[in-house]
Amino acid sequence: MCSVCLRKICLTSSGVIRSHGPAGRRAGKPPKVINSNNSEPQDHDNPLSQSQPSESPVPIPIEAHQGVVECLPDVTVVKRIPKAARELCCCKLTATLEQVVCWNDVPSWNRLFSFATNCLRLPDKGSPNEPLASSLKTQLREEHPPSRPSKPRQSKIKKRRDPMETLARRVSRKIDAGDLRGAIHLASSNETLADYDDSTFSALQSKHPPIASRLYNPLLSHPCATFDILASVISRAIRSFPNGSAGGLDKLQLQHLKDLLASVDDIEESPFASALVAFATLVLDGRTPEEERPFFFGSPLVALQKKCGGVRPIAVGCTLRCLVAKVAWFQLWVIWLLCWLPTNLDMV
């Protein structure tokens, strides 16, 4: 088992694990050492080994992890999960979430962030013609990152399409996703994407200044009040998101969670719901690793050009982080409602 990605990989003829993983975060296993006293191989990465290892497991470099965005490949994931692949996908995501809750380390979180790009990507155009469900099942069983092309792709000269045709395609995609409100807003809006230049970047920086070096949060000096999260609240939070909600940099979308939730018969007895409850409790307790917080709680910005001038930033955060925030809101909404509702007084 690899100590970085925690996946079972067959050994090569020389007794080592092949180099794997995205560029900038390659993983591999040190070779097995044959003891001269006994001919039994010693595994350096096995914590159950009786002998003392001479080397520690291969850690993830800090420089490589700081560029976690660059480590995720730029691939296209499926919009909907086919019914034939939902059960296997639900089991795989459940095991990934349980690993995060159990270990709560950088490799388990990186595996969670790479779940959509490794298991839910669309097949390549040159791949054999097979059903989408079969292709997703193969990806879920192997969980390999997408292979990079050996030769760089040659940039093709794209024909300039008619703006109305492009708008019609985008509106059609919204309708296919069931987001009628978004389709109407897209068809009636005159906003366009801002130019990708230094002026747009400076405008975004002015709207989002850097964080202060010294911050005082009075909540940090007091223990946070925890509350029990119910599986029904998880289900309600997932279903409350509108159709067509965009995903973050990890490419996992709310529609994926809706499809997996639809394959569950009893939400209270479902391992998938229990894993989501445990994950939400972990995040709300403030036990997220510091190395993963910039990526998990951050979000990329999309700049839209206003008609009156200036830019309007649109932030798209991670799907699981949005789900945890919605669950916390649902849990606290009842408490706030009881505190702020007026009290009726009967006149004697």
SEGU-510570 format. One record per residue (C-alpha): residue in three letters; y, z, x; residue number from 1. Coordinates in steps of 0.2 Angstrom, whole numbers, plus 5000, padded with zeros to 4 digits. Each point is the difference from the previous one (the first is absolute). Layout:
// SEGU-510570
<nulo:ALA | yy:Y | zz:Z | xx:X | paza:NUM> $
...
// end
This chain:
// SEGU-510570
<nulo:MET | yy:5000 | zz:5000 | xx:5000 | paza:1> $
<nulo:CYS | yy:5017 | zz:4995 | xx:5007 | paza:2> $
<nulo:SER | yy:5011 | zz:5016 | xx:5003 | paza:3> $
<nulo:VAL | yy:5016 | zz:4990 | xx:4995 | paza:4> $
<nulo:CYS | yy:4996 | zz:4991 | xx:4984 | paza:5> $
<nulo:LEU | yy:4985 | zz:5011 | xx:4995 | paza:6> $
<nulo:ARG | yy:4989 | zz:4984 | xx:4996 | paza:7> $
<nulo:LYS | yy:4982 | zz:4997 | xx:5004 | paza:8> $
<nulo:ILE | yy:4999 | zz:4985 | xx:5012 | paza:9> $
<nulo:CYS | yy:4985 | zz:4993 | xx:5009 | paza:10> $
<nulo:LEU | yy:4999 | zz:5002 | xx:5019 | paza:11> $
<nulo:THR | yy:5000 | zz:4985 | xx:5011 | paza:12> $
<nulo:SER | yy:4986 | zz:4996 | xx:5013 | paza:13> $
<nulo:SER | yy:5010 | zz:5010 | xx:5013 | paza:14> $
<nulo:GLY | yy:5000 | zz:5016 | xx:4989 | paza:15> $
<nulo:VAL | yy:5018 | zz:5000 | xx:4995 | paza:16> $
<nulo:ILE | yy:5010 | zz:4997 | xx:4984 | paza:17> $
<nulo:ARG | yy:5009 | zz:4983 | xx:5000 | paza:18> $
<nulo:SER | yy:5019 | zz:5000 | xx:5000 | paza:19> $
<nulo:HIS | yy:5006 | zz:5000 | xx:4982 | paza:20> $
<nulo:GLY | yy:5015 | zz:5004 | xx:4990 | paza:21> $
<nulo:PRO | yy:5017 | zz:4992 | xx:4998 | paza:22> $
<nulo:ALA | yy:5011 | zz:4994 | xx:5015 | paza:23> $
<nulo:GLY | yy:5009 | zz:5015 | xx:5008 | paza:24> $
<nulo:ARG | yy:4987 | zz:5012 | xx:4993 | paza:25> $
<nulo:ARG | yy:4984 | zz:4994 | xx:5007 | paza:26> $
<nulo:ALA | yy:4986 | zz:5013 | xx:4999 | paza:27> $
<nulo:GLY | yy:4984 | zz:5001 | xx:5010 | paza:28> $
<nulo:LYS | yy:4987 | zz:5013 | xx:5006 | paza:29> $
<nulo:PRO | yy:4997 | zz:5006 | xx:5018 | paza:30> $
<nulo:PRO | yy:4983 | zz:4994 | xx:5006 | paza:31> $
<nulo:LYS | yy:4985 | zz:5011 | xx:4999 | paza:32> $
<nulo:VAL | yy:4996 | zz:5010 | xx:5016 | paza:33> $
<nulo:ILE | yy:4981 | zz:5002 | xx:5005 | paza:34> $
<nulo:ASN | yy:4997 | zz:5017 | xx:5007 | paza:35> $
<nulo:SER | yy:4990 | zz:5000 | xx:5016 | paza:36> $
<nulo:ASN | yy:4990 | zz:5015 | xx:4996 | paza:37> $
<nulo:ASN | yy:4994 | zz:4993 | xx:4983 | paza:38> $
<nulo:SER | yy:5000 | zz:4982 | xx:4994 | paza:39> $
<nulo:GLU | yy:5008 | zz:5005 | xx:4983 | paza:40> $
<nulo:PRO | yy:5017 | zz:4991 | xx:4997 | paza:41> $
<nulo:GLN | yy:5015 | zz:5012 | xx:4997 | paza:42> $
<nulo:ASP | yy:5013 | zz:4995 | xx:4988 | paza:43> $
<nulo:HIS | yy:5017 | zz:5006 | xx:5005 | paza:44> $
<nulo:ASP | yy:5008 | zz:4998 | xx:4982 | paza:45> $
<nulo:ASN | yy:4986 | zz:5010 | xx:4991 | paza:46> $
<nulo:PRO | yy:5006 | zz:5018 | xx:4997 | paza:47> $
<nulo:LEU | yy:4982 | zz:5005 | xx:4997 | paza:48> $
<nulo:SER | yy:4995 | zz:4995 | xx:5018 | paza:49> $
<nulo:GLN | yy:4993 | zz:5015 | xx:5010 | paza:50> $
<nulo:SER | yy:5007 | zz:4995 | xx:5016 | paza:51> $
<nulo:GLN | yy:5018 | zz:5001 | xx:5004 | paza:52> $
<nulo:PRO | yy:5009 | zz:4983 | xx:5000 | paza:53> $
<nulo:SER | yy:5009 | zz:4995 | xx:5015 | paza:54> $
<nulo:GLU | yy:5014 | zz:4991 | xx:4990 | paza:55> $
<nulo:SER | yy:5008 | zz:5003 | xx:4984 | paza:56> $
<nulo:PRO | yy:5000 | zz:4988 | xx:4985 | paza:57> $
<nulo:VAL | yy:5011 | zz:4985 | xx:5002 | paza:58> $
<nulo:PRO | yy:5017 | zz:5005 | xx:4991 | paza:59> $
<nulo:ILE | yy:5012 | zz:4989 | xx:4991 | paza:60> $
<nulo:PRO | yy:5015 | zz:4997 | xx:5012 | paza:61> $
<nulo:ILE | yy:5017 | zz:5007 | xx:4993 | paza:62> $
<nulo:GLU | yy:5008 | zz:4983 | xx:5004 | paza:63> $
<nulo:ALA | yy:4987 | zz:4990 | xx:4991 | paza:64> $
<nulo:HIS | yy:5001 | zz:5012 | xx:4985 | paza:65> $
<nulo:GLN | yy:5019 | zz:4999 | xx:4999 | paza:66> $
<nulo:GLY | yy:4998 | zz:4982 | xx:4996 | paza:67> $
<nulo:VAL | yy:4988 | zz:5003 | xx:4986 | paza:68> $
<nulo:VAL | yy:5009 | zz:4986 | xx:4990 | paza:69> $
<nulo:GLU | yy:4996 | zz:4987 | xx:5013 | paza:70> $
<nulo:CYS | yy:4982 | zz:5006 | xx:5000 | paza:71> $
<nulo:LEU | yy:4997 | zz:4995 | xx:4982 | paza:72> $
<nulo:PRO | yy:4996 | zz:4981 | xx:4999 | paza:73> $
<nulo:ASP | yy:5011 | zz:4989 | xx:4989 | paza:74> $
<nulo:VAL | yy:4987 | zz:4995 | xx:4987 | paza:75> $
<nulo:THR | yy:5000 | zz:4996 | xx:4981 | paza:76> $
<nulo:VAL | yy:4991 | zz:5012 | xx:4990 | paza:77> $
<nulo:VAL | yy:4992 | zz:4997 | xx:4982 | paza:78> $
<nulo:LYS | yy:5011 | zz:5004 | xx:4985 | paza:79> $
<nulo:ARG | yy:4986 | zz:5006 | xx:4990 | paza:80> $
<nulo:ILE | yy:4983 | zz:5007 | xx:5005 | paza:81> $
<nulo:PRO | yy:4985 | zz:4991 | xx:4991 | paza:82> $
<nulo:LYS | yy:4989 | zz:5010 | xx:4989 | paza:83> $
<nulo:ALA | yy:4985 | zz:4997 | xx:5010 | paza:84> $
<nulo:ALA | yy:5008 | zz:5008 | xx:5015 | paza:85> $
<nulo:ARG | yy:5009 | zz:5014 | xx:4992 | paza:86> $
<nulo:GLU | yy:4985 | zz:5013 | xx:5002 | paza:87> $
<nulo:LEU | yy:4998 | zz:4997 | xx:5018 | paza:88> $
<nulo:CYS | yy:5019 | zz:5000 | xx:5004 | paza:89> $
<nulo:CYS | yy:5001 | zz:5016 | xx:4990 | paza:90> $
<nulo:CYS | yy:4987 | zz:5008 | xx:5011 | paza:91> $
<nulo:LYS | yy:5007 | zz:4994 | xx:5016 | paza:92> $
<nulo:LEU | yy:5018 | zz:5006 | xx:4996 | paza:93> $
<nulo:THR | yy:4993 | zz:5016 | xx:4994 | paza:94> $
<nulo:ALA | yy:4991 | zz:5003 | xx:5017 | paza:95> $
<nulo:THR | yy:5016 | zz:4995 | xx:5009 | paza:96> $
<nulo:LEU | yy:5010 | zz:5013 | xx:4991 | paza:97> $
<nulo:GLU | yy:4987 | zz:5013 | xx:5002 | paza:98> $
<nulo:GLN | yy:5001 | zz:4997 | xx:5019 | paza:99> $
<nulo:VAL | yy:5019 | zz:5002 | xx:5000 | paza:100> $
<nulo:VAL | yy:4999 | zz:5016 | xx:4991 | paza:101> $
<nulo:CYS | yy:4985 | zz:5007 | xx:5010 | paza:102> $
<nulo:TRP | yy:5006 | zz:4995 | xx:5018 | paza:103> $
<nulo:ASN | yy:5019 | zz:4997 | xx:4997 | paza:104> $
<nulo:ASP | yy:5002 | zz:4991 | xx:5017 | paza:105> $
<nulo:VAL | yy:5008 | zz:4984 | xx:5006 | paza:106> $
<nulo:PRO | yy:4984 | zz:4989 | xx:4999 | paza:107> $
<nulo:SER | yy:4996 | zz:5005 | xx:4982 | paza:108> $
<nulo:TRP | yy:5018 | zz:4996 | xx:4995 | paza:109> $
<nulo:ASN | yy:5000 | zz:4984 | xx:5009 | paza:110> $
<nulo:ARG | yy:4984 | zz:4995 | xx:4991 | paza:111> $
<nulo:LEU | yy:5008 | zz:5004 | xx:4984 | paza:112> $
<nulo:PHE | yy:5015 | zz:4989 | xx:5004 | paza:113> $
<nulo:SER | yy:4989 | zz:4986 | xx:5005 | paza:114> $
<nulo:PHE | yy:4989 | zz:5000 | xx:4985 | paza:115> $
<nulo:ALA | yy:5008 | zz:4986 | xx:4990 | paza:116> $
<nulo:THR | yy:5002 | zz:4989 | xx:5015 | paza:117> $
<nulo:ASN | yy:4982 | zz:5002 | xx:5005 | paza:118> $
<nulo:CYS | yy:4991 | zz:5001 | xx:4983 | paza:119> $
<nulo:LEU | yy:5011 | zz:4991 | xx:4987 | paza:120> $
<nulo:ARG | yy:5007 | zz:4985 | xx:5009 | paza:121> $
<nulo:LEU | yy:4999 | zz:4982 | xx:4993 | paza:122> $
<nulo:PRO | yy:4987 | zz:4989 | xx:5009 | paza:123> $
<nulo:ASP | yy:5006 | zz:4987 | xx:5012 | paza:124> $
<nulo:LYS | yy:5002 | zz:4982 | xx:4994 | paza:125> $
<nulo:GLY | yy:4987 | zz:4995 | xx:5013 | paza:126> $
<nulo:SER | yy:4987 | zz:5013 | xx:4995 | paza:127> $
<nulo:PRO | yy:4985 | zz:4994 | xx:4990 | paza:128> $
<nulo:ASN | yy:5002 | zz:4998 | xx:4981 | paza:129> $
<nulo:GLU | yy:4993 | zz:5016 | xx:4992 | paza:130> $
<nulo:PRO | yy:5005 | zz:5011 | xx:4986 | paza:131> $
<nulo:LEU | yy:5015 | zz:5012 | xx:5003 | paza:132> $
<nulo:ALA | yy:4989 | zz:5015 | xx:4995 | paza:133> $
<nulo:SER | yy:4987 | zz:4996 | xx:5013 | paza:134> $
<nulo:SER | yy:5013 | zz:4998 | xx:5013 | paza:135> $
<nulo:LEU | yy:5008 | zz:5016 | xx:4996 | paza:136> $
<nulo:LYS | yy:4983 | zz:5009 | xx:5000 | paza:137> $
<nulo:THR | yy:4997 | zz:4993 | xx:5018 | paza:138> $
<nulo:GLN | yy:5016 | zz:5006 | xx:5006 | paza:139> $
<nulo:LEU | yy:4997 | zz:5018 | xx:4992 | paza:140> $
<nulo:ARG | yy:4983 | zz:5001 | xx:5009 | paza:141> $
<nulo:GLU | yy:5006 | zz:4994 | xx:5017 | paza:142> $
<nulo:GLU | yy:5018 | zz:5007 | xx:4999 | paza:143> $
<nulo:HIS | yy:5005 | zz:4989 | xx:5015 | paza:144> $
<nulo:PRO | yy:5018 | zz:4996 | xx:5003 | paza:145> $
<nulo:PRO | yy:5005 | zz:4981 | xx:4998 | paza:146> $
<nulo:SER | yy:4996 | zz:4989 | xx:5014 | paza:147> $
<nulo:ARG | yy:5015 | zz:4993 | xx:5009 | paza:148> $
<nulo:PRO | yy:5000 | zz:4981 | xx:5003 | paza:149> $
<nulo:SER | yy:4995 | zz:4994 | xx:5017 | paza:150> $
<nulo:LYS | yy:5014 | zz:4987 | xx:5000 | paza:151> $
<nulo:PRO | yy:5017 | zz:5003 | xx:4994 | paza:152> $
<nulo:ARG | yy:5004 | zz:4992 | xx:4984 | paza:153> $
<nulo:GLN | yy:5011 | zz:4985 | xx:5001 | paza:154> $
<nulo:SER | yy:5016 | zz:5002 | xx:4989 | paza:155> $
<nulo:LYS | yy:5000 | zz:4986 | xx:4987 | paza:156> $
<nulo:ILE | yy:5016 | zz:4993 | xx:4993 | paza:157> $
<nulo:LYS | yy:5001 | zz:5006 | xx:4982 | paza:158> $
<nulo:LYS | yy:5007 | zz:4990 | xx:4987 | paza:159> $
<nulo:ARG | yy:5015 | zz:5007 | xx:4992 | paza:160> $
<nulo:ARG | yy:4996 | zz:5004 | xx:4982 | paza:161> $
<nulo:ASP | yy:5011 | zz:5000 | xx:4985 | paza:162> $
<nulo:PRO | yy:5008 | zz:5018 | xx:4997 | paza:163> $
<nulo:MET | yy:4995 | zz:4998 | xx:4982 | paza:164> $
<nulo:GLU | yy:4982 | zz:4996 | xx:5004 | paza:165> $
<nulo:THR | yy:4999 | zz:5015 | xx:5012 | paza:166> $
<nulo:LEU | yy:5008 | zz:5012 | xx:4987 | paza:167> $
<nulo:ALA | yy:4987 | zz:4993 | xx:4987 | paza:168> $
<nulo:ARG | yy:4986 | zz:5004 | xx:5012 | paza:169> $
<nulo:ARG | yy:5006 | zz:5018 | xx:5002 | paza:170> $
<nulo:VAL | yy:5003 | zz:5003 | xx:4982 | paza:171> $
<nulo:SER | yy:4982 | zz:4993 | xx:4996 | paza:172> $
<nulo:ARG | yy:4993 | zz:5013 | xx:5013 | paza:173> $
<nulo:LYS | yy:5009 | zz:5014 | xx:4991 | paza:174> $
<nulo:ILE | yy:4993 | zz:4995 | xx:4983 | paza:175> $
<nulo:ASP | yy:4982 | zz:4998 | xx:5008 | paza:176> $
<nulo:ALA | yy:5002 | zz:5018 | xx:5006 | paza:177> $
<nulo:GLY | yy:5005 | zz:5006 | xx:4983 | paza:178> $
<nulo:ASP | yy:5018 | zz:5005 | xx:5005 | paza:179> $
<nulo:LEU | yy:5009 | zz:4991 | xx:4986 | paza:180> $
<nulo:ARG | yy:5016 | zz:5011 | xx:5003 | paza:181> $
<nulo:GLY | yy:5000 | zz:4995 | xx:5018 | paza:182> $
<nulo:ALA | yy:4998 | zz:4982 | xx:4996 | paza:183> $
<nulo:ILE | yy:5015 | zz:5001 | xx:4988 | paza:184> $
<nulo:HIS | yy:5010 | zz:5009 | xx:5013 | paza:185> $
<nulo:LEU | yy:4996 | zz:4987 | xx:5013 | paza:186> $
<nulo:ALA | yy:5004 | zz:4985 | xx:4989 | paza:187> $
<nulo:SER | yy:5017 | zz:5007 | xx:4995 | paza:188> $
<nulo:SER | yy:5005 | zz:5007 | xx:5016 | paza:189> $
<nulo:ASN | yy:5012 | zz:4991 | xx:5012 | paza:190> $
<nulo:GLU | yy:4997 | zz:5011 | xx:5015 | paza:191> $
<nulo:THR | yy:4992 | zz:4992 | xx:5016 | paza:192> $
<nulo:LEU | yy:4993 | zz:5006 | xx:5016 | paza:193> $
<nulo:ALA | yy:5013 | zz:5004 | xx:5013 | paza:194> $
<nulo:ASP | yy:5000 | zz:4990 | xx:5017 | paza:195> $
<nulo:TYR | yy:4990 | zz:5008 | xx:5014 | paza:196> $
<nulo:ASP | yy:5013 | zz:5002 | xx:5012 | paza:197> $
<nulo:ASP | yy:5010 | zz:5014 | xx:5009 | paza:198> $
<nulo:SER | yy:5013 | zz:5002 | xx:4987 | paza:199> $
<nulo:THR | yy:4986 | zz:5004 | xx:4987 | paza:200> $
<nulo:PHE | yy:4992 | zz:5012 | xx:5012 | paza:201> $
<nulo:SER | yy:5017 | zz:5009 | xx:5003 | paza:202> $
<nulo:ALA | yy:5003 | zz:5001 | xx:4981 | paza:203> $
<nulo:LEU | yy:4983 | zz:5008 | xx:4997 | paza:204> $
<nulo:GLN | yy:5003 | zz:5013 | xx:5014 | paza:205> $
<nulo:SER | yy:5016 | zz:5005 | xx:4993 | paza:206> $
<nulo:LYS | yy:4992 | zz:5004 | xx:4983 | paza:207> $
<nulo:HIS | yy:4986 | zz:5009 | xx:5009 | paza:208> $
<nulo:PRO | yy:5007 | zz:5010 | xx:5015 | paza:209> $
<nulo:PRO | yy:4989 | zz:5008 | xx:5012 | paza:210> $
<nulo:ILE | yy:4993 | zz:5017 | xx:4997 | paza:211> $
<nulo:ALA | yy:5010 | zz:5015 | xx:5007 | paza:212> $
<nulo:SER | yy:4994 | zz:5009 | xx:5015 | paza:213> $
<nulo:ARG | yy:5001 | zz:5017 | xx:4992 | paza:214> $
<nulo:LEU | yy:4995 | zz:5003 | xx:4982 | paza:215> $
<nulo:TYR | yy:4999 | zz:5016 | xx:4991 | paza:216> $
<nulo:ASN | yy:4987 | zz:5000 | xx:4986 | paza:217> $
<nulo:PRO | yy:4999 | zz:5017 | xx:4991 | paza:218> $
<nulo:LEU | yy:4984 | zz:4995 | xx:4993 | paza:219> $
<nulo:LEU | yy:4991 | zz:5000 | xx:5017 | paza:220> $
<nulo:SER | yy:5003 | zz:5019 | xx:5002 | paza:221> $
<nulo:HIS | yy:4991 | zz:5004 | xx:4984 | paza:222> $
<nulo:PRO | yy:4982 | zz:4996 | xx:4995 | paza:223> $
<nulo:CYS | yy:4999 | zz:4985 | xx:4988 | paza:224> $
<nulo:ALA | yy:4992 | zz:5004 | xx:4983 | paza:225> $
<nulo:THR | yy:4984 | zz:4990 | xx:4998 | paza:226> $
<nulo:PHE | yy:4993 | zz:4995 | xx:4983 | paza:227> $
<nulo:ASP | yy:4983 | zz:4993 | xx:4995 | paza:228> $
<nulo:ILE | yy:5000 | zz:4981 | xx:4997 | paza:229> $
<nulo:LEU | yy:4989 | zz:4994 | xx:4986 | paza:230> $
<nulo:ALA | yy:4990 | zz:4984 | xx:5000 | paza:231> $
<nulo:SER | yy:5009 | zz:4995 | xx:4983 | paza:232> $
<nulo:VAL | yy:5017 | zz:5001 | xx:5009 | paza:233> $
<nulo:ILE | yy:4994 | zz:4988 | xx:5013 | paza:234> $
<nulo:SER | yy:4994 | zz:4988 | xx:4987 | paza:235> $
<nulo:ARG | yy:5016 | zz:5002 | xx:4990 | paza:236> $
<nulo:ALA | yy:5011 | zz:4997 | xx:5016 | paza:237> $
<nulo:ILE | yy:4990 | zz:4984 | xx:5005 | paza:238> $
<nulo:ARG | yy:5002 | zz:4993 | xx:4982 | paza:239> $
<nulo:SER | yy:5018 | zz:5004 | xx:4999 | paza:240> $
<nulo:PHE | yy:5005 | zz:4987 | xx:5014 | paza:241> $
<nulo:PRO | yy:5005 | zz:4983 | xx:4993 | paza:242> $
<nulo:ASN | yy:4990 | zz:4985 | xx:5002 | paza:243> $
<nulo:GLY | yy:5004 | zz:4990 | xx:5016 | paza:244> $
<nulo:SER | yy:5006 | zz:5015 | xx:5010 | paza:245> $
<nulo:ALA | yy:5001 | zz:4995 | xx:5018 | paza:246> $
<nulo:GLY | yy:4991 | zz:5008 | xx:5014 | paza:247> $
<nulo:GLY | yy:5006 | zz:5006 | xx:5017 | paza:248> $
<nulo:LEU | yy:4996 | zz:4995 | xx:5018 | paza:249> $
<nulo:ASP | yy:4982 | zz:5005 | xx:4998 | paza:250> $
<nulo:LYS | yy:4998 | zz:4987 | xx:4986 | paza:251> $
<nulo:LEU | yy:4992 | zz:5012 | xx:4988 | paza:252> $
<nulo:GLN | yy:5007 | zz:4997 | xx:4983 | paza:253> $
<nulo:LEU | yy:5000 | zz:5010 | xx:4984 | paza:254> $
<nulo:GLN | yy:4990 | zz:4987 | xx:4991 | paza:255> $
<nulo:HIS | yy:4986 | zz:5003 | xx:5012 | paza:256> $
<nulo:LEU | yy:5000 | zz:5018 | xx:4994 | paza:257> $
<nulo:LYS | yy:5001 | zz:4995 | xx:4982 | paza:258> $
<nulo:ASP | yy:4985 | zz:4988 | xx:5002 | paza:259> $
<nulo:LEU | yy:4990 | zz:5014 | xx:5009 | paza:260> $
<nulo:LEU | yy:5004 | zz:5013 | xx:4986 | paza:261> $
<nulo:ALA | yy:4995 | zz:4988 | xx:4987 | paza:262> $
<nulo:SER | yy:4982 | zz:5000 | xx:5007 | paza:263> $
<nulo:VAL | yy:4999 | zz:5019 | xx:4998 | paza:264> $
<nulo:ASP | yy:4991 | zz:5006 | xx:4985 | paza:265> $
<nulo:ASP | yy:5004 | zz:5019 | xx:5000 | paza:266> $
<nulo:ILE | yy:5016 | zz:5004 | xx:5010 | paza:267> $
<nulo:GLU | yy:4997 | zz:5018 | xx:5001 | paza:268> $
<nulo:GLU | yy:4983 | zz:4998 | xx:5008 | paza:269> $
<nulo:SER | yy:5005 | zz:4985 | xx:5011 | paza:270> $
<nulo:PRO | yy:4999 | zz:5002 | xx:5019 | paza:271> $
<nulo:PHE | yy:5014 | zz:4987 | xx:5001 | paza:272> $
<nulo:ALA | yy:5012 | zz:5011 | xx:4990 | paza:273> $
<nulo:SER | yy:4994 | zz:5016 | xx:5010 | paza:274> $
<nulo:ALA | yy:5004 | zz:4991 | xx:5016 | paza:275> $
<nulo:LEU | yy:5018 | zz:4995 | xx:4994 | paza:276> $
<nulo:VAL | yy:5003 | zz:5018 | xx:4994 | paza:277> $
<nulo:ALA | yy:4995 | zz:5007 | xx:5017 | paza:278> $
<nulo:PHE | yy:5011 | zz:4987 | xx:5009 | paza:279> $
<nulo:ALA | yy:5015 | zz:5004 | xx:4989 | paza:280> $
<nulo:THR | yy:4997 | zz:5019 | xx:5003 | paza:281> $
<nulo:LEU | yy:5000 | zz:4997 | xx:5019 | paza:282> $
<nulo:VAL | yy:5016 | zz:4990 | xx:5000 | paza:283> $
<nulo:LEU | yy:5009 | zz:5012 | xx:4988 | paza:284> $
<nulo:ASP | yy:4995 | zz:5015 | xx:5011 | paza:285> $
<nulo:GLY | yy:5009 | zz:4992 | xx:5014 | paza:286> $
<nulo:ARG | yy:4985 | zz:4997 | xx:5011 | paza:287> $
<nulo:THR | yy:5003 | zz:4982 | xx:5004 | paza:288> $
<nulo:PRO | yy:4999 | zz:4996 | xx:5019 | paza:289> $
<nulo:GLU | yy:5017 | zz:4998 | xx:5008 | paza:290> $
<nulo:GLU | yy:4994 | zz:4984 | xx:5008 | paza:291> $
<nulo:GLU | yy:4997 | zz:4992 | xx:4983 | paza:292> $
<nulo:ARG | yy:5015 | zz:5007 | xx:4991 | paza:293> $
<nulo:PRO | yy:5013 | zz:4986 | xx:5005 | paza:294> $
<nulo:PHE | yy:4988 | zz:4986 | xx:4994 | paza:295> $
<nulo:PHE | yy:4993 | zz:5010 | xx:4984 | paza:296> $
<nulo:PHE | yy:5017 | zz:5006 | xx:4994 | paza:297> $
<nulo:GLY | yy:5010 | zz:4986 | xx:5006 | paza:298> $
<nulo:SER | yy:5003 | zz:4983 | xx:4992 | paza:299> $
<nulo:PRO | yy:5006 | zz:4983 | xx:5005 | paza:300> $
<nulo:LEU | yy:5016 | zz:4993 | xx:4993 | paza:301> $
<nulo:VAL | yy:5003 | zz:4984 | xx:4991 | paza:302> $
<nulo:ALA | yy:5018 | zz:4994 | xx:4999 | paza:303> $
<nulo:LEU | yy:5007 | zz:4991 | xx:4985 | paza:304> $
<nulo:GLN | yy:5017 | zz:4991 | xx:5000 | paza:305> $
<nulo:LYS | yy:5012 | zz:5007 | xx:4987 | paza:306> $
<nulo:LYS | yy:5011 | zz:4988 | xx:4990 | paza:307> $
<nulo:CYS | yy:5015 | zz:5010 | xx:5004 | paza:308> $
<nulo:GLY | yy:4996 | zz:5001 | xx:5019 | paza:309> $
<nulo:GLY | yy:4989 | zz:5012 | xx:5009 | paza:310> $
<nulo:VAL | yy:4982 | zz:5004 | xx:5000 | paza:311> $
<nulo:ARG | yy:4989 | zz:5010 | xx:4989 | paza:312> $
<nulo:PRO | yy:4985 | zz:5008 | xx:5009 | paza:313> $
<nulo:ILE | yy:4983 | zz:5001 | xx:4991 | paza:314> $
<nulo:ALA | yy:4988 | zz:5012 | xx:5008 | paza:315> $
<nulo:VAL | yy:4981 | zz:4997 | xx:4998 | paza:316> $
<nulo:GLY | yy:4990 | zz:5015 | xx:5005 | paza:317> $
<nulo:CYS | yy:4981 | zz:5003 | xx:5002 | paza:318> $
<nulo:THR | yy:4990 | zz:5001 | xx:4984 | paza:319> $
<nulo:LEU | yy:4991 | zz:5016 | xx:5003 | paza:320> $
<nulo:ARG | yy:5017 | zz:5009 | xx:5004 | paza:321> $
<nulo:CYS | yy:5007 | zz:4993 | xx:4984 | paza:322> $
<nulo:LEU | yy:4985 | zz:5007 | xx:4991 | paza:323> $
<nulo:VAL | yy:5002 | zz:5017 | xx:5007 | paza:324> $
<nulo:ALA | yy:5018 | zz:5001 | xx:4996 | paza:325> $
<nulo:LYS | yy:4996 | zz:4995 | xx:4982 | paza:326> $
<nulo:VAL | yy:4987 | zz:5013 | xx:4999 | paza:327> $
<nulo:ALA | yy:5012 | zz:5013 | xx:5006 | paza:328> $
<nulo:TRP | yy:5012 | zz:4995 | xx:4987 | paza:329> $
<nulo:PHE | yy:4988 | zz:5001 | xx:4986 | paza:330> $
<nulo:GLN | yy:4994 | zz:5017 | xx:5005 | paza:331> $
<nulo:LEU | yy:5018 | zz:5007 | xx:5002 | paza:332> $
<nulo:TRP | yy:5007 | zz:4991 | xx:4984 | paza:333> $
<nulo:VAL | yy:4991 | zz:5013 | xx:4988 | paza:334> $
<nulo:ILE | yy:5008 | zz:5015 | xx:5010 | paza:335> $
<nulo:TRP | yy:5017 | zz:4992 | xx:5000 | paza:336> $
<nulo:LEU | yy:4999 | zz:4996 | xx:4982 | paza:337> $
<nulo:LEU | yy:4996 | zz:5018 | xx:4996 | paza:338> $
<nulo:CYS | yy:5014 | zz:5006 | xx:5010 | paza:339> $
<nulo:TRP | yy:5014 | zz:4989 | xx:4994 | paza:340> $
<nulo:LEU | yy:4995 | zz:4999 | xx:4981 | paza:341> $
<nulo:PRO | yy:5012 | zz:5010 | xx:4989 | paza:342> $
<nulo:THR | yy:4993 | zz:5015 | xx:4992 | paza:343> $
<nulo:ASN | yy:5002 | zz:5002 | xx:4981 | paza:344> $
<nulo:LEU | yy:5007 | zz:5016 | xx:4994 | paza:345> $
<nulo:ASP | yy:4997 | zz:5006 | xx:4982 | paza:346> $
<nulo:MET | yy:5014 | zz:5008 | xx:4992 | paza:347> $
<nulo:VAL | yy:4996 | zz:5017 | xx:4992 | paza:348> $
// end
